[in-house]
């Protein structure tokens, strides 16, 4: 009986690991979204980009993932006079990829 239980545990762990790998590799490339959506026009990141918006190289050490996600999708929620447009049209995966890129 314990061998069967161990087999189920191992199979469950393997499936969980596979799900993490699939989720990680299924994300779009954050650097491409950063360029495509024009973020680089206003924000600099690692020495490249615009200067109209804040420099984002260390933003993930100052802000939480949920804060960044909300800033991307609804910037006026943090600052009603923000000049940053909403990127509400981005999918959850795309925003996650952007956050992952900002952490790189």
N, C-alpha and C positions, 0 to 999 in steps of 0.2 A: 504494500500500500504506500509506503514512503517513497519508493522509486517512482511511482505514478505521480504522486504529489510533487516531487522534485522536477519531474519532466514538465508538468504544468507550470511550475514556477519559472523554469528556464525558458519555456516557450513564451510565457507572458512577458518576461524581461526582454527577450529577443524582439518581440513585436513592439514593445514600448520603445526600444532603441531604434528600430526601423522607422517608427512614426516620427521620432525626433529628427532623424536623418532626412526623411522625405520632407518634413516641414522646413528644415533648414535650407535644403537645396531647391525647394519649390519657390523660395522668395525671389522676387525680381532683384536686379542689381541696384543697390541704393545710389551708387555714384552716377549711374545712367539716369535715374529719376531726378537726382539733384540737378543735373545738366538739362535734361529734357523739360522740366517744369520751370526752369529759369531761376532756381534758387541761387545759383552761382552768379547771376547778374547782380543781386543785391547783397548776398552774404559771401564772405570769404571763409574758406575752410582749408586749413593746412597751407596757408600762404597764397592761395589762388582764389580769385573771385572779386566781387564788388565790395563797395564800402557803404552803400546806402543803409544796409541793415547790420545787425550785430555780427561780429566775428563768431563763428560756430565751432572752432577747433576744440574747445573744452566745455561746450555747452552741457554735455552729459554728466560732467562732474558738478555742475551747478543746478541742474534741473532733472526732475524725475522723468521716466519714460511716459507716464500718463500726462504730465504737464506738456512735454514736447509734442505728444500726439494731439493734444487739444490745441496747442499753438499752431500746428500745421493745418488742422481742419477748421478751427474757429479762432483766429488770432484776436479778434475783437473781444472775446470773452476775458482775456487777460488785460487788454488795453483798448478801450473803446475808440481811441483815436489812432490806433495802429494803421500804418499805411500798407502793411502786409495783406495781400489778398488771401482769401480762404482757398484751401486746396481740398475742399470737401469731396471733390470728385475722385480723389485717389482712393483706391481700395485699402482695406485694412492691411493686406499684405504689402502694398506699396509703402504705406506709412511705416510699417514695421521695418521694411528694408531701409528706408531713410534713416530711421533711428539707429539701426544696426550700423549703417555707414557712418553716422556721426560718432559712434562709439569706436570706430576703427582708428 
